[in-house]
Amino acid sequence: MVSAIMKRRSIRKFTEEKVSADSAMRIVEAGAAAPSAMNRRPVRFILLDKEAMARFAEKVAQKEPFIEGQWAIAVCADRRGYDQEGAWLEDCSAAMENILIAATEMELGSLWYGVYARPAKEPQVREALKVPKGVEVCGIAVIGHAAEEKEPHRGVDSSILHIGCWKE
């Protein structure tokens, strides 16, 4: 699994090669297996196939890379009746990371298309996906066969690692 984590990169160009519905559901299953604060499980998913992605792209009126993928998975949190302030975002982030790593493990490319707290995107995305009030959209994972290659991550840059305490 560490190998998949190191190979995971943001892919913005995808081929037209199909990704099966079974593969997409397996990736959603990985997202659903993510940890959740106090096991409250507010995370919800909206799965979009290629056709739904095209309709979505028309509504958000942005030429974004997600329209090239084969599947998109909106990772959302149903906050209605949820009293763990902030934990929903952590839960969604864990689910999103599981999705991205699962896609990489399945030799697919992926991209985390950020939505939450982005005023230029969030209202359009909410409307296009018909997300009700009280439900937040953390982001959208775009999945497909990569049409670009990127080097895997390697090691830890010493400038980002502090041992024992923060050191300037």
Secondary structure as UniProt FT lines:
FT   HELIX           2..7
FT   HELIX           21..32
FT   HELIX           37..39
FT   STRAND          43..48
FT   HELIX           50..60
FT   HELIX           65..68
FT   STRAND          71..78
FT   TURN            80..81
FT   TURN            85..86
FT   HELIX           87..105
FT   TURN            106..107
FT   STRAND          109..114
FT   TURN            116..117
FT   TURN            119..121
FT   HELIX           122..129
FT   TURN            133..134
FT   STRAND          135..144
FT   HELIX           158..160
//
